[in-house]
Amino acid sequence: MSVTDMNELNIAKINAEIAKQMAETSKLMAETKKLHAEAVKYNRETFWYPLAISSGIIGAVVTVTTLIFKLLGVL
């Protein structure tokens, strides 16, 4: 095997390694993007869930209060 053949083999090996690293980088970037989207979603939910729960509690209290007033004949 000549020196030129060895150099070509080394170049091919390096190119294959570069392609592998680029594919792995692309995969990691996609995973990072997915995790970022999930984080944004959870941050949004963290804001809206307490609001929804408190609205439900307020609605329940208003309903119970209205029923009590109707049973007592106040309304």
N, C-alpha and C positions, 0 to 999 in steps of 0.2 A: 504494500500500500504506500502510495507516495505522500509527500508532505501536503500536496494540494488536496488529495482526497481526505486526509485527516482534517485539514482546515475546513473543507466543505462539510464534513460530518460534525465538527464542532459548531459551525455556523447553524446547521440544521437543528442541532440539539439546543442551542441557545434560542433560536427562533421558536421552537416548540415550547421551551420553558417560558418565554415571553408571552406566547399565546395563552398558556395555562394561567399565568399570573394575571393577564388581562381579563380572562373569563372569571377568575376568582374575585377580582376587583369589582367587576360588573355585578356579580352575585351579591357581594357585600353592600354595594351601593343600593341595590334594589331592596335588600333587607333593611338597611338603614332608613330608606324612604318609607317603607311599610311601618317600621317602628315609630317613626316621627308622626305619621298619620294617626296611628293608634294613640299616641300621647296627646295629640291635639283633640281627638275624640274624647278621651278620658277627662281632659281639662274642661271641655265643654259640658260633659255630663256632671262633673263635680259642681259646676255652677248651677245647672238647671234642676238636678234632682232635689236638692233642699227646697227650692222654690216650688216644685210640684208637690212635694210632701206637705209643705206648709199650706199651700192652697187647698189641698185635700182636707187637712185638719180644720182649717177655717170653715170650709164648706160643711163639714160634719158638725161642728159646733153650732153653726147657724141653723142647720136642719134640726138638731136636737133642741135648741132653744125655741125655735118656732113651734115644734111639736109640744113642748112643755107649756108654752103660752096658750096654744089652742086647747090643750087638755084642761088648763086652769080657767079657760074662758076669758083670758085677758084680751085676746085679739078677736 
